[in-house]
Amino acid sequence: MVEIIQQGLYTSIQDLGRFEYQEYGVPLSGALDQQAFRMGNQLLNNPLKAAALECSFKGPKVRFHQETCIVLTGADMQARLNNTPLKNYIPTKVMEGDVLNLGTAFNGCRTYLNIAGGFKTEKVLGSRSQYMGITKEERINKKVLLPIGTSTFDPEKGAHIHSPNFDYKKPTLEVFAGPEFHLLKKDQKDQLLKKILSLSELNNRMAFRLKEKIQHKLPQIWTAPVLPGTLQCTPDGTLIILMRDAQVTGGYPRLLQLTDDALERLAQKKTNDEIRFKLLPSLE
Amino acid sequence: MNLVPFRVIVLHPKALLLEWEQEPSDQLLEKLLGFKRLLQNQDEVTRCTMGYKSLMIHLSEKATSLSKVKALLYKRYNTLEITEFQSGVHWKIPVCYEETHAPDLVTLAQALNKSPEEVIQLHTAATYRVCFIGFLPGFLYLSGLNPELFLARKEKPLLKVPKGAVAIGGKQTGIYPNESPGGWHLIGKTPLSFFDPKKIPPCFAQAGDWISFEPINSKAYLKIQEELISGKFKISPHG
């Protein structure tokens, strides 16, 4: 068991996501930075779908009630294990009673705490990812005890990788043209692709809004399926990028589609961070 | 060259969006449903999701070449024309239109120059088609609202629309599957649950099904609510 002493700013259980029920309106969910999340499981020899704690902006303080192994990936939250600094991407044995304290993120904003065997919280519709109205709780609260799985992993014998030195500040995000992109005029395309854009304070697991708007007279579309990473444009020109907890359908024009890699990079950005879209050739 | 009535947009290396040119209709919905069923049995496809006039096809690891997948889509679509369509099942949804459950019925009726009774009569006379599910888990996009009941959404959305609220917004009618913000006019409420994450599948209805509303009084509403808790009431398709 892992006890949550302080829950941090926004901490939730996440895994690969909920794939099977989108035709019933169920969002995909899952770790926002899938790359960091998967790397954590690889480092612990876990199954790829083993659930982890996704910690945003400021991390939690937790106490381990049993001996196990953990690894931190993603943003650097200046973690301390019993007051000793703990680096990301290094699988570490923890003992019963050990306390892990995560601080404020300074490179990136989301950190994954993966644990040997994974967190074994309730599984609903094929996933443990927390989402309002599907799991009992939509995020982690303090004082809860989280059950964990078993594992024979030994950090002495596990996989070792060089700590990947991600520069989460890099603004470039690769995109494909969305279904309505071709309807934009040249100056509108330039606004979207040649300018440095930035994230507004309205950013959460459902969607990230940009500060910049584009003036347009695009027609509304018939409600259609959307994906995480779809950039939509509302009638007043607000640009919204859908994230993993987004609705499964949308009715706004779809201008761009972020690549998976771009979506994972975006997940590490926060209010005021700069982004710049780079259009990739179409996949035809 | 295969002629098909949709354009294929490669949205993502693992997702194709098929968009039909024609306006939504029952005939188009049958085609979308039929094509979806057919594609879901292909090794190259993991799942399909629907919109009013589009299908999103999520590709599996077996889909190694986009041009091959496209060729497969064209070939399969052209075999679809001769297959038989399924028509979906009919669900009768009990709705209480009494004032306590219908805070906006009177204002909606006034705006449409009708009596509340006329609104209820028009709303219950129609049979609606489930086009697809989206917006919220278990929210059915229904077609078939009588144009006499069209009314623009409220200017100020409510922060909390209760679970089960039956509402009209613009050219649509729908049921809120869970408490959520919403800008539609609330004209009634059903005790039935349209989304239950403990059940598989989590909704009793699915795209292609039919829905009609049956007026009940608040006493019957309470009775159904109690029977749902005790397990005595089970929703079953009509006829």
HADDOCK unambig.tbl for C-alpha pairs under 7 A between the chains (distance, minus, plus):
assign (segid A and resid 22 and name CA) (segid B and resid 49 and name CA) 6.79 0.50 0.50
assign (segid A and resid 23 and name CA) (segid B and resid 49 and name CA) 5.44 0.50 0.50
assign (segid A and resid 23 and name CA) (segid B and resid 133 and name CA) 6.11 0.50 0.50
assign (segid A and resid 24 and name CA) (segid B and resid 133 and name CA) 5.30 0.50 0.50
assign (segid A and resid 24 and name CA) (segid B and resid 134 and name CA) 6.82 0.50 0.50
assign (segid A and resid 24 and name CA) (segid B and resid 137 and name CA) 5.97 0.50 0.50
assign (segid A and resid 24 and name CA) (segid B and resid 138 and name CA) 5.57 0.50 0.50
assign (segid A and resid 24 and name CA) (segid B and resid 203 and name CA) 6.66 0.50 0.50
assign (segid A and resid 25 and name CA) (segid B and resid 133 and name CA) 5.25 0.50 0.50
assign (segid A and resid 25 and name CA) (segid B and resid 134 and name CA) 4.27 0.50 0.50
assign (segid A and resid 25 and name CA) (segid B and resid 135 and name CA) 6.53 0.50 0.50
assign (segid A and resid 25 and name CA) (segid B and resid 136 and name CA) 5.68 0.50 0.50
assign (segid A and resid 25 and name CA) (segid B and resid 137 and name CA) 4.08 0.50 0.50
assign (segid A and resid 25 and name CA) (segid B and resid 138 and name CA) 5.69 0.50 0.50
assign (segid A and resid 25 and name CA) (segid B and resid 139 and name CA) 6.86 0.50 0.50
assign (segid A and resid 26 and name CA) (segid B and resid 137 and name CA) 4.79 0.50 0.50
assign (segid A and resid 124 and name CA) (segid B and resid 197 and name CA) 6.69 0.50 0.50
assign (segid A and resid 125 and name CA) (segid B and resid 197 and name CA) 6.64 0.50 0.50
assign (segid A and resid 134 and name CA) (segid B and resid 197 and name CA) 5.62 0.50 0.50
assign (segid A and resid 178 and name CA) (segid B and resid 11 and name CA) 6.47 0.50 0.50
assign (segid A and resid 179 and name CA) (segid B and resid 9 and name CA) 6.70 0.50 0.50
assign (segid A and resid 222 and name CA) (segid B and resid 52 and name CA) 6.13 0.50 0.50
assign (segid A and resid 223 and name CA) (segid B and resid 51 and name CA) 5.72 0.50 0.50
assign (segid A and resid 223 and name CA) (segid B and resid 52 and name CA) 6.06 0.50 0.50
assign (segid A and resid 224 and name CA) (segid B and resid 50 and name CA) 6.70 0.50 0.50
assign (segid A and resid 224 and name CA) (segid B and resid 51 and name CA) 4.04 0.50 0.50
assign (segid A and resid 224 and name CA) (segid B and resid 52 and name CA) 6.35 0.50 0.50
assign (segid A and resid 224 and name CA) (segid B and resid 54 and name CA) 6.11 0.50 0.50
assign (segid A and resid 225 and name CA) (segid B and resid 49 and name CA) 6.36 0.50 0.50
assign (segid A and resid 225 and name CA) (segid B and resid 50 and name CA) 6.03 0.50 0.50
assign (segid A and resid 225 and name CA) (segid B and resid 51 and name CA) 5.64 0.50 0.50
assign (segid A and resid 225 and name CA) (segid B and resid 56 and name CA) 6.22 0.50 0.50
assign (segid A and resid 247 and name CA) (segid B and resid 134 and name CA) 6.83 0.50 0.50
assign (segid A and resid 247 and name CA) (segid B and resid 135 and name CA) 5.41 0.50 0.50
assign (segid A and resid 247 and name CA) (segid B and resid 136 and name CA) 6.57 0.50 0.50
assign (segid A and resid 248 and name CA) (segid B and resid 134 and name CA) 5.73 0.50 0.50
assign (segid A and resid 248 and name CA) (segid B and resid 135 and name CA) 6.58 0.50 0.50
assign (segid A and resid 249 and name CA) (segid B and resid 134 and name CA) 5.37 0.50 0.50
assign (segid A and resid 249 and name CA) (segid B and resid 135 and name CA) 6.01 0.50 0.50
assign (segid A and resid 257 and name CA) (segid B and resid 11 and name CA) 6.62 0.50 0.50
assign (segid A and resid 283 and name CA) (segid B and resid 10 and name CA) 6.17 0.50 0.50
assign (segid A and resid 284 and name CA) (segid B and resid 10 and name CA) 6.58 0.50 0.50
